[in-house]
Amino acid sequence: MKKLACVTALTFGLVACNGEKAPENNLAADASGKALQTIIRTLRRQGYVVSTHEASAKPPRGYDADHPRIDLLKMKDIHAGRLFEPAAWLSTPKAAGRVAKAMKDLEPFNAWIKKQVGR
């Protein structure tokens, strides 16, 4: 019998709904955009994935291709999280501690979304 592998993921993010656009002005602005870049850099150094489900091939209307945050501006959504590969610890009390740590690590990302987008 074949064993199925399961991956557990903890992710948070912003997904555009009902044709809404991502908060381009907040990404483009120096203060808020740079703050998000710092948060993303920190999360990636800690081993988190920060990505998008879909990115535009071209810059959004009104933005130059050499904008310092063009990679963020092209994202149609953004999410950050960590995958937990199948492991014995997932079925032990240690799982709660690791998930709590991930939630704490992701708090600056969530706070940025809440402050800039209000969701």
ABEGO torsion letter per residue (X at the ends): XBBBBBBBBBBBEBBBBGGBBBBAAAAABAAAAAAAAAAAAAAAAAGBBBBBABBBABBBBGBBAABAAAAAAABABBBBEBBBBBBAAAABAAAAAAAAAAAAAAAAAAAAAAAAAGX
